[in-house]
Structures are given as C-alpha cells and as structure tokens.
Amino acid sequence: MKNTLGNLENLVKERTVELEKAYVLLKEREESLAEAQNMAHIGNWEWDIVADKAYWSEEMYRIFKRDPQKLAPSLDEYLNYIHPDDLDYYCKVNDYTRNIRTSGLDFRIVLANGEERTLHIKSDFIYKDENLPVRVKGIVQDITERKKAEKAFVNLEIARKKEIHHRIKNNLQVISSLLDLQAEKFRDRKYVENTEVLNAFRESQDRVISIALIHEELHEGRGKDTLNFSPYLQRLVKNLFHTYTLGNADISLNMDLEEDTFFDMDTAIPLGLIINELISNALKHAFPERKGEIKIKLYRELNGKYNTGAESKNEDRKGTIFILKVSDNGTGLPENLDLENPETLGMQLITALVDQMDGELGVNGDCGTEFRIKFAIKEK
C-alpha cells in the first residue's frame, strides 16, 4: 500500500513539474506572440455573436489606445471608432462577408484624442449551420505609416515626372530657338531661295513646339502619364494661327472638341504632329488672299468598330474609338495627291504617323478639304 501511495505521489510530482514547464512555455509563447504583434502592429480579436462578447489582444488595445483593464468594446462602441466617411463602406463589406465568410479591407478610425489611423482588417465568420454565423474572428493591422510612405512615394514620383517633362520642354524650346537662329543666317542670301529655306526651318520649329507643348501640359497637369488633349489642342492651334496669319482675321477657326479626353504620350505626340501639319498646310495654302474657315472636330464614336475586312490593320484592336476631322473651305487638294505615295514631307509625315497610331486616314476634297482620322485608344 505504501509503495502504491509512494508511486502515485511521484507520478503527481512529475506531472506537476510537467504542467509547470508547460505553463512557463505557454507564457513565453504568449509573450513572444504579444511582442510580435506589437512589432508588426497586428492585433487579433474574436466576437461571440450569440453571447455578444468580444475578446481583444493587447495589441488591439494599443492600436485603439484603450485601457486594457477595461472590457473589449461592444459592437456599437467599435463602430463609433470608424471614420464617418468609411462607415457605410465598412458595413456593406461586412454584410457581404457574411456570405463569402472571409474578407479583408482598409478603413480609417478616429481615436478618442481625434487622431486618425488607417487599419487593415481581415475576418472570418464561423457558422453553426449553413445560414447562422455564431462567431467572428480576425486580425487588425495598423497600416498608417505604410499608407503615409506610399503617399509620399506617389508624390515623389509625380514630382520626378514633372521635373522630367519640364526639362524635356526646356530642351525642346532650346532646339526651337537654335533653329530660329540658324534660319537668320539664310536671310538675304542671294544664292538661296529665302522663302523655301526659311519655311523649312519654321515648319521644323512648329513640329518641335507641338511636342514641347505636350511636355508643358504634362508638367503643369496632375502628374499623370496622360494629358487632357482638348486644352493642348487649343494651345497648339492658337500658336499656329499666331505664326501663320500674323493677325489676319480673315481666316476663322471653329473647334468642336470633346471635353475630358485624356491621351497618353504614345497617342498625344503623333496626333499633335498630325494636327500641326494639317493646320499649318491649310493656313499656308488653302486661302490665297481670301477669307476662309478651318474646322476641327474631335469626338468618340459610340459603338464604333473598325472595318474587319481582310485588309484592315485594326481587326484585333479593341478600345474607345475616336474621330478627328480637320477641314477647310479653301481651294481644295492638288489633283495629283496620292496618299499611298505622298510627295511632300508633310503628307509623308501624316501618313506615317497615322500608321504608327494604327489608325485610318480618309480624305475628302469635294468642297474644300477634309481629313478624317480614325484611331482607337486601347483598353488597359
């Protein structure tokens, strides 16, 4: 009997030591978990829907700056923390989560001292049966500093892009000025055709300026890689009228441009050069010593589709289709104009740029001249 009691006592002592070691190990792991949550700013929580009781880890209390000696907040108390502008979105996502059972979202909270923080929450619903959630558990991470860093990076990237566009614009303006200075050397020289040479320099300047204006618009804009094309087009055409009409009001301008049309540089630069060629050609040649009108129309074609014939280059192209029309009521086109094999540098440039845009070029010379360019902006 004594031996039995002695053996039992030894077993109890051994078991007690094991339990003490397990308890110490558990405490160490709890402390390690708490430290990890503190370093990562991640807290875990649980809500018993049936009993309406909540559990928060220590880091949850730190994130919300609540006294850990107090009970975890009720659902209404918790919702009061959420930023008013985010509350409706938060509740909608939460309701949706009941169906998909798991979700994650970012939202803002307002602490008792008025400080705003940005959190990321991930939660899982636990169901007793198919339609009855009984418990929710999840984690919350304070991502305020990460969001600030992301915003700072975005602002830095915007500033960098603006600086690049600013430098390119300045360099292009220098090139334009150099062309102007070079042209001066050919004035009044007997052995060159002044008009032809000076026109060549002026046309080159116009092309450089059309590109420089794009970089200027991007520099002054929203820091994006796209620009609102209509304001740019107005500036470009105004500059061309100033250059070629020299205050002559006999040539009028009618522009019908769709607003808030944003193009990236791959579209804006070739399209700007095309318009530069068409307008400058009209101003130089369409109205010899008489009045006239130039019209520009830019619009998107609703439900428009490219010709899907065998010879179409655009049969696989998808996206928003735009139409650019540049017309005048001037003298019309030369009879020998061949779009397939243009002779002038301007027309060669226009056809090459339309091909570069994967667009379609049409010309109508029945009453004056109308150029029609159809192109697509690919969906991204």
C-alpha positions as CSV (number, residue, x, y, z in Angstrom):
1,M,0.0,0.0,0.0
2,K,2.8,2.4,1.0
3,N,4.6,1.6,-2.3
4,T,1.5,2.3,-4.2
5,L,1.0,5.7,-2.5
6,G,4.7,6.5,-3.0
7,N,4.5,5.7,-6.7
8,L,1.3,7.8,-7.0
9,E,2.9,10.7,-5.2
10,N,5.9,10.6,-7.5
11,L,3.7,10.5,-10.6
12,V,1.8,13.5,-9.2
13,K,5.1,15.4,-8.6
14,E,6.3,14.5,-12.1
15,R,3.0,15.6,-13.7
16,T,3.1,18.8,-11.7
17,V,6.6,19.6,-12.9
18,E,5.5,18.9,-16.5
19,L,2.5,21.2,-16.1
20,E,4.6,23.9,-14.6
21,K,7.0,23.6,-17.5
22,A,4.2,23.7,-20.0
23,Y,2.7,26.7,-18.3
24,V,6.0,28.6,-18.4
25,L,6.4,27.6,-22.1
26,L,2.9,28.8,-22.8
27,K,3.5,32.1,-21.1
28,E,6.8,32.6,-23.0
29,R,4.9,31.9,-26.3
30,E,2.2,34.3,-25.3
31,E,4.7,36.9,-24.5
32,S,6.6,36.2,-27.8
33,L,3.3,36.5,-29.7
34,A,2.4,39.7,-28.0
35,E,5.9,41.1,-28.9
36,A,5.5,40.0,-32.5
37,Q,2.1,41.7,-32.7
38,N,3.5,44.8,-31.1
39,M,6.3,45.0,-33.6
40,A,4.0,44.3,-36.6
41,H,1.2,46.4,-35.2
42,I,-1.1,43.5,-35.6
43,G,-3.8,42.6,-33.1
44,N,-6.2,39.7,-33.1
45,W,-9.8,39.7,-31.9
46,E,-12.8,37.5,-31.6
47,W,-16.5,38.2,-31.2
48,D,-19.1,35.7,-29.9
49,I,-22.2,36.7,-31.8
50,V,-24.6,34.7,-29.6
51,A,-23.3,35.9,-26.3
52,D,-22.4,39.3,-27.7
53,K,-18.9,39.2,-26.1
54,A,-15.6,40.2,-27.6
55,Y,-12.0,39.4,-26.9
56,W,-9.1,41.7,-27.8
57,S,-5.4,41.0,-27.7
58,E,-3.1,43.5,-26.0
59,E,-2.1,45.0,-29.4
60,M,-5.7,45.7,-30.2
61,Y,-5.9,47.9,-27.1
62,R,-2.7,49.6,-28.1
63,I,-4.0,50.3,-31.6
64,F,-7.2,51.8,-30.4
65,K,-5.5,53.4,-27.4
66,R,-7.9,51.8,-24.9
67,D,-7.2,50.8,-21.3
68,P,-6.5,47.0,-21.4
69,Q,-8.1,46.7,-17.9
70,K,-11.4,47.5,-19.4
71,L,-13.6,45.1,-21.3
72,A,-13.4,45.0,-25.1
73,P,-15.8,47.4,-26.6
74,S,-19.3,46.4,-27.7
75,L,-20.1,46.4,-31.4
76,D,-21.7,49.8,-31.2
77,E,-18.6,51.2,-29.4
78,Y,-16.4,49.7,-32.0
79,L,-18.4,51.1,-34.9
80,N,-18.1,54.6,-33.3
81,Y,-14.4,54.5,-33.9
82,I,-14.8,54.1,-37.7
83,H,-14.3,57.3,-39.7
84,P,-17.8,58.6,-40.8
85,D,-16.7,58.6,-44.4
86,D,-15.8,54.9,-44.3
87,L,-18.6,53.6,-42.1
88,D,-21.1,52.9,-44.8
89,Y,-18.4,51.1,-46.9
90,Y,-17.3,49.1,-43.9
91,C,-20.8,47.9,-43.1
92,K,-21.5,46.9,-46.7
93,V,-18.3,44.9,-46.9
94,N,-19.1,43.3,-43.5
95,D,-22.6,42.3,-44.7
96,Y,-21.1,40.9,-47.9
97,T,-18.6,39.0,-45.8
98,R,-21.3,37.0,-44.1
99,N,-22.0,35.3,-47.4
100,I,-18.4,34.7,-48.5
101,R,-17.3,34.0,-44.9
102,T,-13.9,35.8,-45.2
103,S,-12.8,39.3,-46.3
104,G,-10.2,42.0,-45.9
105,L,-10.4,45.8,-46.3
106,D,-8.7,49.0,-45.4
107,F,-10.5,51.7,-43.4
108,R,-9.9,54.7,-41.2
109,I,-10.6,55.1,-37.5
110,V,-10.8,58.2,-35.3
111,L,-9.4,57.8,-31.8
112,A,-10.7,59.5,-28.7
113,N,-8.0,62.2,-29.0
114,G,-9.1,63.0,-32.6
115,E,-6.1,61.2,-34.2
116,E,-6.8,59.4,-37.5
117,R,-5.3,56.0,-38.2
118,T,-5.6,53.6,-41.1
119,L,-6.2,50.0,-40.4
120,H,-6.4,46.7,-42.4
121,I,-8.8,44.1,-41.1
122,K,-9.2,40.5,-42.1
123,S,-12.0,38.5,-40.6
124,D,-13.6,35.0,-40.8
125,F,-17.2,34.1,-40.0
126,I,-17.8,30.8,-38.2
127,Y,-21.2,29.2,-38.7
128,K,-23.2,26.8,-36.6
129,D,-25.1,25.8,-39.7
130,E,-25.3,27.0,-43.3
131,N,-27.1,30.3,-42.5
132,L,-26.3,31.1,-38.9
133,P,-23.0,32.7,-38.0
134,V,-22.1,32.3,-34.3
135,R,-18.6,33.7,-34.1
136,V,-16.3,36.0,-35.9
137,K,-12.5,36.1,-35.5
138,G,-9.8,38.1,-37.3
139,I,-6.8,40.4,-37.2
140,V,-6.3,44.1,-37.4
141,Q,-3.1,45.8,-38.6
142,D,-2.2,49.4,-38.2
143,I,-1.0,50.4,-41.7
144,T,-1.0,54.2,-41.1
145,E,2.8,54.6,-41.5
146,R,2.7,52.4,-44.6
147,K,0.0,54.5,-46.2
148,K,1.9,57.7,-45.4
149,A,5.0,56.2,-47.0
150,E,3.0,55.1,-50.1
151,K,1.5,58.6,-50.4
152,A,5.0,60.2,-50.0
153,F,6.3,57.8,-52.7
154,V,3.5,58.7,-55.1
155,N,4.1,62.5,-54.5
156,L,7.8,61.9,-55.1
157,E,7.1,60.1,-58.4
158,I,4.7,62.8,-59.5
159,A,7.4,65.4,-58.8
160,R,10.0,63.4,-60.6
161,K,7.8,63.0,-63.7
162,K,7.0,66.7,-63.7
163,E,10.7,67.6,-63.5
164,I,11.4,65.3,-66.4
165,H,8.7,66.9,-68.5
166,H,9.9,70.3,-67.5
167,R,13.5,69.5,-68.6
168,I,12.4,68.0,-71.9
169,K,10.2,71.0,-72.6
170,N,13.1,73.4,-71.9
171,N,15.4,71.4,-74.1
172,L,12.9,71.4,-77.0
173,Q,12.5,75.1,-76.6
174,V,16.3,75.5,-76.9
175,I,16.2,73.4,-80.1
176,S,13.4,75.7,-81.4
177,S,15.5,78.8,-80.6
178,L,18.6,77.3,-82.3
179,L,16.5,76.6,-85.4
180,D,15.4,80.2,-85.3
181,L,19.0,81.5,-85.0
182,Q,20.1,79.2,-87.8
183,A,17.3,80.5,-90.1
184,E,18.5,84.0,-89.6
185,K,21.8,83.1,-91.3
186,F,19.9,82.4,-94.5
187,R,18.1,85.7,-94.7
188,D,19.0,88.0,-97.6
189,R,21.5,85.5,-99.1
190,K,21.4,85.8,-102.9
191,Y,22.4,82.2,-103.6
192,V,19.5,80.5,-101.7
193,E,15.7,80.6,-102.1
194,N,14.9,82.5,-98.9
195,T,11.3,81.6,-98.7
196,E,11.8,77.9,-99.2
197,V,14.7,77.6,-96.7
198,L,13.0,79.8,-94.0
199,N,9.8,77.9,-94.4
200,A,11.6,74.6,-93.8
201,F,13.1,76.0,-90.6
202,R,9.7,77.3,-89.5
203,E,8.0,74.0,-90.1
204,S,10.7,72.2,-88.1
205,Q,10.1,74.7,-85.3
206,D,6.4,74.1,-85.3
207,R,6.9,70.3,-85.0
208,V,9.3,70.8,-82.1
209,I,6.9,73.2,-80.4
210,S,4.0,70.8,-80.9
211,I,5.9,68.2,-78.8
212,A,7.2,70.8,-76.3
213,L,3.6,71.8,-75.6
214,I,2.7,68.2,-74.7
215,H,5.5,68.1,-72.1
216,E,4.4,71.5,-70.8
217,E,0.9,70.3,-70.3
218,L,2.1,67.2,-68.5
219,H,4.4,69.3,-66.3
220,E,1.6,71.6,-65.4
221,G,-1.0,68.8,-65.1
222,R,-1.9,66.2,-62.5
223,G,1.4,64.4,-62.5
224,K,-0.1,61.6,-64.6
225,D,1.1,60.0,-67.8
226,T,-1.9,61.3,-69.7
227,L,-3.0,64.8,-70.7
228,N,-6.3,66.4,-71.4
229,F,-5.9,66.7,-75.1
230,S,-8.5,69.4,-75.9
231,P,-6.8,72.2,-73.9
232,Y,-3.5,71.2,-75.5
233,L,-5.0,71.2,-79.0
234,Q,-6.4,74.7,-78.4
235,R,-2.9,76.0,-77.4
236,L,-1.3,74.3,-80.4
237,V,-3.7,75.7,-82.9
238,K,-3.6,79.2,-81.3
239,N,0.2,79.1,-81.7
240,L,-0.1,78.1,-85.3
241,F,-2.6,80.8,-86.1
242,H,-0.3,83.4,-84.5
243,T,2.6,82.1,-86.6
244,Y,1.0,82.0,-90.0
245,T,-1.8,84.6,-90.0
246,L,0.1,87.4,-88.3
247,G,-3.1,89.0,-87.0
248,N,-5.0,88.4,-90.2
249,A,-8.6,87.9,-89.0
250,D,-9.8,86.8,-92.5
251,I,-9.3,83.1,-91.5
252,S,-11.7,82.0,-88.8
253,L,-11.4,78.9,-86.6
254,N,-14.2,76.6,-85.5
255,M,-13.4,73.9,-82.9
256,D,-15.7,71.3,-81.6
257,L,-13.7,69.2,-79.1
258,E,-14.9,66.6,-76.7
259,E,-14.0,67.5,-73.1
260,D,-12.0,65.4,-70.7
261,T,-10.4,63.4,-73.4
262,F,-7.1,62.0,-71.9
263,F,-4.4,60.5,-74.1
264,D,-1.0,59.1,-73.2
265,M,2.1,60.3,-74.9
266,D,2.0,57.4,-77.4
267,T,-1.2,58.9,-78.8
268,A,-0.8,62.6,-78.0
269,I,2.6,63.2,-79.7
270,P,1.7,61.7,-83.1
271,L,-1.8,63.2,-83.1
272,G,-0.3,66.6,-82.1
273,L,2.2,66.4,-85.0
274,I,-0.6,65.4,-87.4
275,I,-2.8,68.3,-86.4
276,N,0.3,70.6,-86.7
277,E,0.8,69.5,-90.3
278,L,-2.8,69.8,-91.3
279,I,-3.4,73.2,-89.8
280,S,-0.1,74.7,-91.0
281,N,-0.8,73.4,-94.5
282,A,-4.3,74.9,-94.5
283,L,-3.0,78.3,-93.3
284,K,-0.3,78.3,-95.9
285,H,-2.0,77.0,-99.0
286,A,-5.8,76.9,-98.6
287,F,-6.7,80.6,-98.7
288,P,-4.6,82.5,-101.1
289,E,-5.6,86.1,-100.5
290,R,-9.1,85.3,-99.5
291,K,-11.3,84.6,-96.4
292,G,-11.8,81.2,-95.1
293,E,-12.7,78.9,-92.2
294,I,-10.9,76.0,-90.6
295,K,-12.8,73.4,-88.6
296,I,-11.5,70.9,-86.1
297,K,-13.7,68.3,-84.5
298,L,-12.6,65.6,-82.1
299,Y,-15.1,63.1,-80.7
300,R,-15.5,59.5,-79.7
301,E,-17.5,57.2,-81.9
302,L,-20.3,55.5,-80.0
303,N,-20.5,51.7,-80.7
304,G,-17.9,52.3,-83.4
305,K,-16.0,49.4,-84.9
306,Y,-13.1,49.2,-87.3
307,N,-13.5,47.7,-90.6
308,T,-12.9,44.0,-90.0
309,G,-12.1,43.2,-93.7
310,A,-9.1,41.1,-94.6
311,E,-7.0,44.2,-95.4
312,S,-7.8,46.0,-92.1
313,K,-4.9,46.6,-89.8
314,N,-7.3,47.1,-86.9
315,E,-9.4,44.0,-86.8
316,D,-8.0,42.8,-83.5
317,R,-7.9,46.2,-81.9
318,K,-10.3,46.9,-79.0
319,G,-10.9,50.1,-77.1
320,T,-12.5,53.5,-77.4
321,I,-12.7,54.8,-81.0
322,F,-12.1,58.4,-81.7
323,I,-12.6,60.5,-84.8
324,L,-10.5,63.6,-85.7
325,K,-11.8,65.8,-88.5
326,V,-9.8,68.8,-89.8
327,S,-11.5,70.6,-92.7
328,D,-11.4,73.9,-94.5
329,N,-13.4,75.6,-97.3
330,G,-10.3,76.6,-99.2
331,T,-9.0,75.8,-102.7
332,G,-9.0,72.1,-102.2
333,L,-6.4,69.4,-102.7
334,P,-3.9,69.1,-105.6
335,E,-5.3,66.8,-108.3
336,N,-2.2,64.6,-108.2
337,L,-2.3,63.9,-104.5
338,D,-1.6,60.2,-103.8
339,L,-2.0,59.2,-100.1
340,E,-0.2,55.9,-100.8
341,N,2.9,57.6,-102.2
342,P,2.8,61.2,-101.0
343,E,5.5,63.6,-102.4
344,T,5.6,66.3,-99.7
345,L,7.3,65.9,-96.4
346,G,4.2,67.0,-94.6
347,M,2.0,64.3,-96.1
348,Q,4.6,61.7,-95.7
349,L,4.8,62.6,-92.0
350,I,1.0,62.5,-91.7
351,T,0.6,59.1,-93.3
352,A,3.5,57.6,-91.3
353,L,2.1,58.9,-88.0
354,V,-1.4,57.6,-88.8
355,D,0.2,54.2,-89.4
356,Q,2.1,54.5,-86.2
357,M,-1.2,55.0,-84.3
358,D,-2.7,52.0,-86.2
359,G,-5.3,54.4,-87.4
360,E,-7.2,55.0,-90.6
361,L,-6.8,58.1,-92.8
362,G,-9.5,59.4,-95.2
363,V,-9.6,62.5,-97.4
364,N,-12.5,64.3,-99.0
365,G,-11.8,67.1,-101.5
366,D,-15.3,67.7,-102.9
367,C,-15.8,71.0,-101.1
368,G,-12.6,72.4,-99.8
369,T,-10.6,69.7,-97.9
370,E,-11.5,67.4,-95.1
371,F,-9.1,65.0,-93.4
372,R,-10.7,62.3,-91.3
373,I,-8.5,60.2,-88.9
374,K,-10.0,57.3,-87.0
375,F,-8.0,55.7,-84.2
376,A,-8.5,53.7,-81.1
377,I,-7.3,54.0,-77.5
378,K,-6.6,50.6,-76.2
379,E,-8.3,49.5,-73.0
380,K,-5.8,48.9,-70.2
